[in-house]
């Protein structure tokens, strides 16, 4: 089961520096809404092929 979230996060893209993104993110195979921003950072980073430390979640809320 997947869940959709409205998110704002900053991704560190190396030489390009940090870039802020906002929009809809769909996370596959989620049974519960993540409550820890570090977990959400890991999930987003995995999808972007980044390390979890390179993603900082600023805001997220589940879309119904």
N, C-alpha and C positions, 0 to 999 in steps of 0.2 A: 504494500500500500504506500502510495506517495502522498506527500503533503506539500502545499504551496504556502510560501511565506513572502510577505513584503519585507525586504531587508535593506539596510544601509550598512555598508562595510568599506573598509579601506584595505586595499591589497598593495603590498610592497612589491613592485615589479623590477627590483634591482636597479639598473642604471637609470630607468625612467622615474624612479622614486615612487612615492605612495600615490595611489589614485583612488578616489572615492566613487563607489558605485551605489546605485539604488535601483530597486525594481523587484520583480517577482523571481523568486528562486524556488525550484521544485526539487525536493529531496526524496529520493527513492528509498523504499523499504524502511520507512519510519513508522513505528507503532505508537510512539508518544511524541508530544511536542517537546523539543529540547528546551531545558530550562537553564542550562549552563552555557554561557556564551563561548567558552572554550570548545565545547563539543560542536557547536554550530560552526565555529571557525575551522575546526578539523574537517567537517563535512564539506564546507565550501572550498577549502584549500585543496582537498582531494580532487574535487571536480575540476579545479583550475590548474591542477598539476603544480601546486605550490606547497611549501611547508606550512604547517599550522601557525607557526610564529609569524608568517608573512601576511596573515589575514587578521584584521581586528574588526569584530562585529560591533557596530554602533547602536543598531536598533533592529528588532525583528518582531513581527506579529503574524500569526497564522491567518491565512485567508480561509473563509468558510465557503 
